[in-house]
Amino acid sequence: MTTAGKHGSVQDLLPLEDIVEGVICLRGGEYRAVIQAQSVNFALKSEEEQEAVMAGYRSFLNSLSHPVQMLVRILPTNVEPYLAGFRTNVTSQANSDAVRRLALDHETFVRRLARERTLLERRFYLVVPAGEFGRDGTAAIRWPWKRNGRRLDDQHLAVAAAQLNGRCQELAQGLTSFGVSSRRLESEELAELWAACLCSQVSQLSPSLIAGARPVVAATRRREVARHG
């Protein structure tokens, strides 16, 4: 028996079924949305501000009516987009040679810092689950990592999408209450995030398993609205 036949392909092991208009569809009829939250420079805040942030965070957690999964990614920082935007702002707004020289010194400093140190950025995500749908169409709460055996269903997808919209809006409001801005990831961003997390997992597998696996494709599509005559 070959290694690929013994272990199965990576595609067969993945729970992903589809990504439809910002909704991750898992095998077994489970649905997820993902919110990216911006970081807060906690260390630069005063003691009173820090206490307010912590109190807001505790209140946010206590207000949750459904489970969420928190994902933190630590990535190398690419300073080029920052410097490009900085250069554009200086070019359009600087009205003196002194300001332009300061801007050039700042750009040189940032580039030297990036060469001498590994600059890292942290990205924070909330994975939001929809409820599991029973035979009567009602939704019941399930934990984000649990799955069952149902296949993708357009009617359940429509109900799950509406539920996820409401939950994401509530979470965004809760995060804003203690100074954290957020946004919901769209389909293309979800595919990129899934692929990035998958690559970090697959890189830890044995070389023989990777060699025998079929290519993994994460596709996105738009949900079609059924029309009845």
N, C-alpha and C positions, 0 to 999 in steps of 0.2 A: 504494500500500500504506500502510495506517495505521501509526502508531507502535507501537500495541499489537500489531498483527500482525507487525511487523518484529522487535520485541524479545521478544515473548512476555510472558505475565503473570508477576508476581512469584511467584504460587502455583506455576507450572510450574517456576520456577527453584529452589524450596526443596527441600531433601532430606528434609524432615519428612514421615513417613507417618502416625504416630500416637503417642500417649503412653499407656502402659498400666501402671497400678500402679507408678509410679515408674521406668518404663523408657521412654526415648526410642527410638522405632522409626524409623529412617531408611529412605528408599527404597533398595532393593537388598539388604535383609536385614541391615543393620547396626544394632546396639543400643548404647545408652549409658545410664549412670547419672551423677548429679552429686552431689558432696559439697561442702557449704559448710564451710569451715574458719574458725575464729575467729582474729582477729589476736592477736599477742603484742606487748606494749609493750617492745620490745627495748631502747630507749634508757634505760629506768628500771632495767634489770637491772644487777647488778654485772658486772665483767669476767669473773669465773669463771662466772657464770650465762650470760653471752653466749656464752662458749666452749662450754659444755655444750649450749646450743641449737643452735649451728652444727654441733657434732659429731653431735648427734641428727639434724639435717636431712641431713647428708651420709650418715649411715647409712641414713636413710629412703630417699634417692634410690638408693643402691647396692643396696637390698633389692628394688627394683621388678622384677617379672618380666614386666611388660607396660607398654605406653606409656600415659601419661596426658597430658591437656592441661590447662594451668593458665590460668585466666581470672581477671583482676582487674578489678573495676568500681569506679570512683570516683564517688560520688553525693553530692549535697547532704544534709546532716544535718537531719532533722526533730527538733527538740528537744522537741516537745509530748509524745510518748509517755514520754520520760524524765522530764519535769517532772510528768506525771500520776502516774507510779509513785512519784516522790519525794514528792509531796504526800500520797499515800495512806499511805506509810510514816511520814511525819512526824505525820500526824493520828492514826494508831493507836498510835504509840510515844512521841511527845513528852509529857513530864510536867511541863514548865515553860514559862513565857512566854518565857524567854531562848532556849530551844531553838527555839521557834516563830519568834521574831524572826530568829534565824540562818538558819533555813530560808527565810524570806521574803526575806532579803538574798541568799541563794544563788540563789533563783529569779529575782530581779531581775537579778542579775549574768549569769546564763546567757542571759536574754532580751536583755539589752543586747549581749552578746557575739555572739549570733546576728544581731542587727540590723546591727552594725558590721562584721562579718567574714563571709566565706563559709565556713561550717563544712562540712567534707567527711568522709565515712566511706569506708573501703575494704572491699570485700567480696571474699573469695577463694573460688574454686571449683576443684575438680578434676573434670574430665570423664573418666569411666572407660569404656573400650570393652569390649565382649564380643568373643570370638573369632569369626572367620568359620567357618561350618559347611560342611563338604564333603559329598559324596554319601554317605560312610560314616558321617556323623553326628559326626565328630571336629571339634574346634575348632582353628583356626589363628589366630595373632595377626595383626591388621591394625592399621595406624596409625589414629588417631581420625578423620582427615579423608579417608580413602579409602573409596570406595563401589563396589559392583558393581551388577549389573542384576537381582537377584532381588526378588520381591515379598514382602510381609509373610506369614509362615508361623507359625501358632500353635504348632506343635511346636518350631520353632527358637526362638520367643519364650520358651517355657517353659524350655528349656535355657539360653538367654542370661540369663534372669532369675535362675536359680539361680547361674550363674557370676558375675553382677554382685553378687549378695548376698555371695558369698564374697570377692570382690575389695574391695568397699566395707568389709567388716568388717576385712580385713587393713590397708587404708589407714587406717582409723580408729584401729586399734591402733598403727600406725606413727606417726601424728601425735601420739597421746597420749604416746608415749615421750619426746618433747621438749616437752611442755607445751601442745600445741595441741589444743583440743577441736573436734569436728566433728559434723556430722549430715548424713544423706542427705536430699535434697530429694524431696518427694512430687509427685504428678502435677500438682496445681494450681500448685505453686511452679515446677515445670519449665516449664509453659505460660507463666507470667508472665515467667520468665527468658528463654525463647525469644522472646517478644513484645518484651521490652525490648531485647534484642540486635538483633532484626530492625528495630525502629524506628530505632535508631541507624545501621543500615546503609542502610535505605531513604531516610532523610533526606538522604543524600549522593547519591542518584540524581537524574537530570534531572527537572524538573517534568513534562515531556511523558510520560516513562515512568511516573511515579507516577499521572498522570491517566488513563492507559489501562489500568492494572492492575486486576484484580479484587480484591475484599476477601480478606484472608488470615485463616483461622480455624484456631487450634490447639486441637484438642479432646482430651479425655481419656476413657478408658473403662476398665472393669474387664475383666480377662481371664477368659473363661469356661472352666471345666474341662470337657472333653469326657467324657461318660459312655458307656461301652460296655456293651451288654447281655450 
